[in-house]
Amino acid sequence: MLASSTRPINIAIMALGGQGGGVMADWTVRAAELAGFRAQYTSVQGVAQRTGATIYYIELFPEAEIAARGREPVLALMPVAGDVDVVVASELMEAGRAVMRGFVTPDRTTLIGSTHRVFAISEKIAMADGRADGGAVHEAAQARAKRWIGFDMDATAREGGSVISAVMFGALAGSGALPIPRDVFEAVIRESGKAVAANLATFALGFDRACGVGAAATHPAPAAPAAPEPPAAVKPLLARIEAELPFIAREFAIEGLRRTIDFQDLRYGTLYLDRLQRAADWDAAHGGSARRHDLIRELARHLALWMTFDDTFRVADLKTRSSRFERFRREIKAADDQIVAVTEFMHPRLQEVADSLPAGLGRWAARQTWLERWFSKGRKVQTSSLRGFLMLSLLANGRRWRRSTMRFQREDAGIEAWLERVRQLAASDYAAAVELVRCQKLIRGYGETHERGARNFARIMSALDGASGAGLAARIRRLRDAALADEKGAKLAEVLAEAA
């Protein structure tokens, strides 16, 4: 516990927009005032890349010491590296940001942070997996802080029925980092007069977790619910996975089967397993057992992803699922009697419309440039309204005709060509075949995103025509990484030019 005789107590609260960081700061200031401190509070707004990340900075100085000195203290407006006593972070990367900025030091700082993630825009828009390494943040927090208190505050807030600021406030009180009794913190919540019961309950959970009581790190995870019994029609397909695929590939294959059936039907799931069974033969014939069956394991994953591509039917289906509306209500903590309006921003282009038509008609429509004027503007569809929901629901039901569409036939032909290239390559260079399988990750998304990825994939496939010899696997990997480096394909063009 800190006590000040010569310097203020410095507190930095780092939170994202909508997490109640300002409320947490107000509560902290009020608790300090009730405990006999002079408090100065400032905030520095962040940027939209972190959904409005803000630093709330508080300095505390005892009123009794001010009176004894007979002069006012000089308090700072901004945290300074190496001069912060307590940092409270509402999200893991905010804790990491505090460490990077030097606010956390091993001789002084108590770091209190939530271990859950809110992904930054840069992480979401990355062509591949752009997520930052949370494990590195944990290690840095442990190494750089005098004391690191970390647990999932978002889950704790849901458990308590309140918001994360109440958990943060409880964790600050429970850490013992401030010379302020618990009852003073609780008095501030009561004084606010807002959602007092829920906030006090959630405060108590945060307090206990910070003290190590009921901490998530020391409690076993709750048992996962028992998996539902698969439908009778699916059981023979699951039996095929057990009989035909090596153990290491089965987990991906089971998930792939689920996805393909959900995407289309049982017959499509059977096609997925037929393709995998052929690939299992290649894997076995070319030394897969000595290479941990990398080929069939990766193919079980990437084949399923390609076969469940995002077309208009799929997008409409996902946007009208009840689980999606339930998630929205849960995320915004809507009460049972509250109406939640959901507006989708959609911009179907002529190409997507043509792709959704029977192949012959679709090819004709794609050539009619005069039709583009009808699809030049985006549309707002309120899926929480009867009209909007029915419109997308009817479109989702169009999947029964999916096999006849231009898009399905194009994707199906592309999959077969890719599998044939993998088969041929596996016979001479197993590692290169595995890398070619992984190139499928370029083909993802919808609309222009899909077009860019498919174009880069085609450029790599063309660059590999007739290619062989040592180092081919490394070359494919380098081309793939270059294609994932930027969405415009500039890095890929640079690497292809070097090889020319």
N, C-alpha and C positions, 0 to 999 in steps of 0.2 A: 504494500500500500504506500502510495506517495504522500509525502508531507512537504510543504513548501515553507522554507525560511528565507531563502535568498532569491528564488526564481519562481516564475509561474509554472503551473501544470499545463502542458500543451496536449491538446486532443485533436486528432484529424479523423473525420468521418467521411468515408468515401462510398458514395452510393450512386446508383443509376436512376434515371428518371422514372417516376412512378413507384419507387420503393419506399418512399417516406423518409428520405434522409433529412429533409428539412424538419419534419416532425420530431425525428430522433434528436436533432440538434437543439430544437426548442425545448424538448423535455430535459436534455442534459443541462442546458443553461439554467432552467428553472430549478432542477434538483440541486445544482451548485449554489444557487442563490439561497435556497432554503437551508442549505448546510453551512451558510456563512461565508461564501466566496463572492468576490467580484468576478463577473464573467464578461468577456468580450467575445463576440461571435461574428464571423464573416463567412461568406461563401464565394467560391470561384466556380463559375459555370463551365461545363465541359462542352463537348461537341456531339453532334448527332451520331458519329461513328460508334459511340458507346451509349447510344440512346439517352443522351443528356447526362453523362457522367459528371458529377459535381463533387468538389471537395468542400466540406463544411469544417471550418477551423475555429476552435474554441480555446481560449486561454483563461485559466482560473488563478486567482490570487486571493489569499485569505483577507477578509475585511478587518480582522483583528490586527493583522500585521500592518495593514495600511494605516490603521489608527495609531499603532505604536510608533510607526515611522514618521507619521505626520506629513506624508506626501504621497501623491498618486503614483502607482506603478506605470511603467512604460510597457504596453502590451503590443505584440505584433499583429499584423493583419493577414499574414500568410505563413504556412508551415515552412520551415527551413530544414534542409537535409541535416541529419544528425542532432536535431533539437525537438523531437517529438516523443512524448512519453507514452501515449496511447493512440493506436490506430484501430479504427473499427471499419471493416470493409464488408459491403453487402453481397459480394460475389467474389469468386476465387481470383479472377484476373484483376479485380480492383485491389485485392491484397498484393498481387504480383506487381501491379503498377506502383503501389506504395513502396515496395521493396526497391524497385528500379529507380525511383526518384530519391532514394536515400532517406526516406522518412523513418525507416525501420533500422535500428541499430542494436547490436547484441548487448551493449552495456546499459541500455536504457528502456527500450520500447517493448510494451506489451502489444502484440498484434492479435486482434480478434477478427476472425473472418469466416464468412460462409464458404463452404466447399462446393456449393452447386455452381453451375455455369449458366451464363446468359451470353450466347455467342455474339461476337461483334460482326458487323456487316462484312468486314474483310474475311472473316472465317466462313460466313455463309455463301459468299459469291465466288469463293475459290473454285477453280475448275475441278480439283480433286478434293481430298479431305483436307480442308484448311484449318481444322481445329488446332488451337495452341495446346502445348503439352502441359496438362494440369499437374502431372507428377513433378515436373521441374519446379512449379510454383510451390508445391508442398515442401519440397526439399529446400528451396531458397528461404521460405518462411521459417522453417525449423532452424536453419543455419544462421539467419540474419537477425532474428528477434531474440530478445531476452527471454520472452515467453510467447509461445504460439498456441492460441486457442482456436481450433477450427472444427466446425461441424456444419451439417446441412441446415442452414437457417430457413431456407425456403420450405423444406419438408416440415420443419418444426412449426413454422407459421401456419401451414395447412392443418397440422395436428392440433394446434391451439385455436384454430378458427379465427385468426386475425391476420395481420400483415407483418412483413419481415422487420419493420422498424421496431415493433414491440419485442421481437426476439433479440435484436441487436441491443436494445436498451437493457433487457434482462441479462444478456451476456456481459455487457459493460459492468452492471452491478455485481454479477456473480464472479467476475474476474478479480475483484478486490483491488483493482488498479487505482481506484479513486477513494479518498477518505470520506466516503458518504455512505451512511447506513442504508440497508435495503428498504426500510420503511419510508425513507425520504423519497426514493425512486417510486415506490408504489403510491405515495401521496400525490406525486405529480400526475400520475395516470388518472387517479380519482379526480383530481382538480380539473383535468381537461374536460371531463364530462362526456366524452365520446367513446362509445363501445367499451365502457369501463370493464365489464365482466370479461369480455373476450380478450381485451388487451392485458388485463391482469393475469389471466390464465396463460396466455402466450408468453408474457414477461416471466412468469414462474418457470416455464419450460426452458427458456433461454438462460435464466439464472442457474437452474440445475445442471444444464449441459455444460455451462462454463465452469461450474464447480466439479464437474466429473460425475454428477449424479444422473444416471440415465443417458450418458453420452452415447451417441451412435457408434463411436469407434470401439466401445467396450461391450456393446450388446450384439448378440448374434442377429443376423438379418432375419426378418420374418420369413417363415416358410412360404415358398411359392405355392400358389393354388394348384391343385391337381389339374393336369392337362385333361381337357374334355375328351371323351371317347370319340375317335374319328368315325365318320359315317362308314357304313358297311361297304359302300362302293369304293372308298379310298383305301381300305385295308389291303387289297391285293397290290396296289401301287406301293404302299409302304413296305410290303413284303418283298417286292422287287428290289427296293433300295437295299434291304438287308442282304439279299441274295446276290446282287450283281455288282455292288460297289464296295470298295475298300472302306474300312471303318472310318478312316480319317476324312472321307468325303461325305459321310452320311448326314451330318448335321446341316451342311449347306444344301444337300440334296433334298432333305425333308422340307426345309424352308423354301427352296426353289419350287418344289411340288405344290406347296401351299399357295405360293404367289401365282403360279401359272394357272392353277384351278380357279383361284379367285379372279384372275384376269379374264379368263374365258370359260373353260369348262373342263370336265374330266378328260375328254379326248385331247385337249391341249396339254394337260398334265401328263398324259400318256406319251405324247410326242416328246415332251421334255425328257422323260425317262428313256425313251428310245434313243434319243441323241446322246444322252449320257452313257448308255450301255455301249454304244459304238465307241465312244471316247475311252471308256474303261478298257476296251480291247486294245486300243492304241497304247494306252498307258502301260498296260501289262506287257505288251509286245516289245516295248522300247525301254525297258528298265525302270518302270515307275516305282517298283518296290524298293529299289536302291536309292530312290530320290524322294522318299516319303510321299509318293503319289501326288506330287505337286500339280501335275497336269490335270488330273481328274478332279482334284479338290478345287483348284481355281476355276475350272470349267463349270463345275456344279454351281458356283456362285455367279460367274459372269454370264453364263448362258441364260440363267433365270432372269437376270437383270435386263438382258437384251430382249428376251421373249415377252417381257411385261413392259414394253415401251409405252411412253405417255402419248396416247392419241386423244382426240376430242372425247371419245367415249369414256376413256379412263379418267380424264380430268373431271368430266361431269360426274362420274360415279363417285370419285373421292370427295368432291365438294358437297355431295348430298348425303353422305353417310351420317347416321345418327351419332356415331362416336365422335365425329368432328364437332358437331354442335355441342355435345356434352363437354368436350375438351375446352371449347370457348367459354362455356359457362363456368367451368371449374377454374380456368385461368383468371377470369375477371371477378371470381367469387360472387357470382350473381345469386341472389336469393331465389327461392322457388317461385315466388310471386312476381318476379321481375321479368320483363320482356327484353330479350337480347336481339338486336337487329344485326344481321350479317350481310355486308355488301361486298360482292366479288367484282374485282376490276379485271375485265376480260377484253382481249383484243385478237379475236380470231382473224387471221389473214386469209386471203384467197387460197393459198397453198394448203392450209389446214382444212378448209372446206372441201377442196378438191380431193385431198387425201381421205376424207371421210365418205366419199362417194364410191359406188362400184367402179372398178378399175377403168373400164372403157369410158364411162361418163366423167370420171375424175380427170383422166388425161385430156379430154376435150375441154373441161372447165378450166384447167390450169393454163390452157393456151388463150383463153378469152380475157385479154388484158382489160377490156372495158368493164369487166365485173369488179375490178379492184376498187372502184370508187365506192362500192357498197360495203367495203371492209376496210376503209381508210381510217376509221375512228374507233377508239375503244368504247366499250360498253360497261355500264354498271348494272349488275344483276343482284337483286336482293334475294338471296336464297332462303332467308327467313320468312319471306312472304310466300303465299300460296302460288302466285303466278310464277315467280322466279324459281321456286323449288320444282314445280311441275315441269317447267321448261327444261331445266337441266336433268331432271329425272327421266324425262322422255328421251333426251339425248343419250343418257347413260344406257338406256335399254337398247340403243342401237348396236350394242356390242354383239348381238345375235347375228348381225350381218357383217361383222368385222372381217371375217375371212375373205369376203368378196371385195373389200375396199382396196384402193390403190396403195394406201399406206401399208396395210398388212402384207400385201404381196411383195412390196419393195423390201420391207424389213425381213420377211421370211427368206427371200432370195439372198439378201445380204448375210443372214445368219448361216445359210448353207455354204456360201462361198467362203466365209470366214472359217467354218469348221473344216472345210476341205483343205484350206491353206495350213491350218493347224495340223491336220493329219499328215500332210506331205512333209511338213517341217519336222514333226516329231520323229520321223524315220531317220533323219540325219542329224538333228540337233535338238535334243529334248529340252534343254534350257531355253533355247530361242523360241520353241513352241510355247512354253509357259509364258514367256514375256509377250508373245503375240496374243495369247488369251487375255492377258491383263490389259491390253490395249482397248478392250471393250469399254473400259471406264470412260473413254472419251465420248462415247455415244450415250447421252443422257439428256434429261430435260425435255423441253417442249418448245415449239416454234423456232425462233432464231437461235436459241441456245442449242437445240438439237442440230440444227443445220450446221452451225460452226463446228460442233464436235464431230459430226459425220463427215464433214469436209476434211478435217484434219486426219481422221481415221483413214479416209480414202487416200490421202497423200502419203501416209505411212505405208499402206498396203502397196501402192504403186512403187514407192522407193525400194521395196523389198523384192520386187520382181527380179528373179534370177540371182538374188543375193545368197551367199553361202560363205562358209569358211569360219575360221576362228574369230571370236569377237562379235559374232552376229547377235548373240543375246544382249551383250552390252550396248550394241548399236540400237537395237529395238528399244531397249530401256531408255536410252538417251533421247531418242526421237519422241517417245511417249512423254517423258518428263518435260521436253521442250514444248510439246503441244499443250500440256497442262499448265505451262508457266504463264500464259496470257491468252485471253479469249479471242484475240484478233489473229493469232497464228504467226506473229512476227518472229518469235523465238524459234518456232519450228522451221520457218522459211530460212532463217539464219543457219540452223544446223544442217538443213538439206543442201544449202548452197555450199557449205564447207565440204560436204561429201561428194559434190558434183565434180 
